[in-house]
Amino acid sequence: MADSFNMGKKPVVIESKTLYKTLAVIALPMAMQELISCSLNFVDNLMVGSLGETELSAVGVGVQVFFIHWMVLFGFVSGTATFTAQFFGSGEIKNIRKTIGLAVTVSSAVGVIFFSAAFFIPHTVARCFSDIPEVIELAAVYVKTGAPLLLMLGITVPFTSALKSTQQTKLPFFISLVTFSVNTGLNYILIFGKAGAPMLGVKGAALATMAARAVELTLVLVIVFVRKNIIAGPLKDFFGWNKAFAARIIKNSIPTTINETLWGLGTSMYVAAYARIGVTEYAAVQAANTIQKMFNMTAFSVGAATLILVGQKLGEGDLNYAAELGRRLVKIGTFIGAVCGLMLIAAGRPLISLFEFTDEARTYCFIILVVYGGFMGFTLHNGILITGVLRAGGDTKYAMICESLSIWAFGVPVAFITALVLKFPVYICALCVAFEDIVKFIFLRRRFKSNKWVRNVVSDIESR
């Protein structure tokens, strides 16, 4: 609890050189992983975008079901990562395996639900995000073709998260490097019909992604089980959890799952609002989002590292050090976010010029990037607190309430009102929605300073 430690009366000394070195060892591979992922996704969008604005919009709409599914998995696995990191700090490898097994069980069940919707009712899924017939038709093809990958992620996401939480971040980096390289190569072949393959366009993009995810799953299983990783063990270790163990972890993971699901749905509602303005406007948004992710998600590696580092210290029982470490990492992350925002703005025009856009779409896209870049410091500050600091201490319920309310009580209504009622230009809509980060900042900052998040959550779980 917050009152069970010194609350800062006895200063904690964190040697900066050691901290930066540790952060680099853990965060840099994750940053490179995200940069590779987002860069190749950017290349993929360039390929699809070269087919036309309608095709790019269709993939942007079609990918939403995969995005929401990813956020559900990310939410649940983030909740389990709290325990994985703290179990690692306390040296309880067997409990780490139980946590992974529980995560695989729940994630696979979620995958079956999403797969059923994507495969059997793809047009219904596409209509949730667009009302333009030609976009819906192409998006439905993308959704149905890529549906099988929803089943694969139920295994890969829990295992790659566990590798990161046990400070083996180089392995997920290697897996991503291979996976996304395969995805990009197959995209080129299948979208444009190279190397004797048929020209499949949007369908080819979905097939390439599915094949790449199959490669990813194979690599994960080989690295963990064939090469006898520290988290490897007999199946009984992974599925030997009892009801009490499961209930304790699920209790922490439900808020993170709801948090990320509602965040993902809220972000998709932004898509639904912007896509209804017009094809050109949404193509600009899709391109801006793709470019932004290269800077945003790379910087977010500090948030993932924060959960690992702070969670380990909490698991060791060193609460004072964990609290001070959290404060230092939030400052570092916020600064990195602000710098990445400026870099995003500076790189905006050259990157936009690579898309086959009209002058109007290029103008919209650049202004949206300026908005994203200007708010990125706030975005990273909030993201590190939610996905790193608060989750490291199991303070998942507050994080869920804060983020969900800021998106659904502010962001989503503002998106629809500005886009469909007031009929503002798409870049003004994006600017108005961006103020959601300011609302979130106010409430998160207050919680952070209270130190109510500083808790050891594994001390009451038996190691059996």
Buried (B, 14 or more C-beta within 10 A) or exposed (E): EBEEBEEEEEEBEEEEEEBEEBBEEBBBBBBBBBBBBBBBBBBBBBBBBBBBBBBBBBBBBBBBBBBBBBBBBBBBBBBBBBBBBBBBBBEBBBBBBBBBBBBBBBBBEBBEEBBEBBBEBBEEBBBBBBEBEEBBBBBBBBBBBBBBBBBBBBBBBBBBBBBBBBBBBBBBBBBBBBBBBBBBBBBBBBBBBEEEBEEBBBBBBBBBBBBBBBBBBBBBBEBBEEEEBBBBBEEEBBBBBEEEBBEBBBBBBBBBBBBBBBBBBBBBBBBBBBBBBBBBBBBBBBBBBBBBBBBBBBBBBBBBBBBBBBBBBBBBBBBBBBBBBBBBBBEBBBBBBBBBBBBBBEBBEEBBEBBEBEEEBBBBBBBBBBBBBBBBBBBBBBBBBBBBBBBBBBBBBBBBBBBBBBBBEBBBBBBBBBBBEEEBBBBBBBBBBBBBBEBBBEBBBEBBEEBBBBBBBBEEBEEE
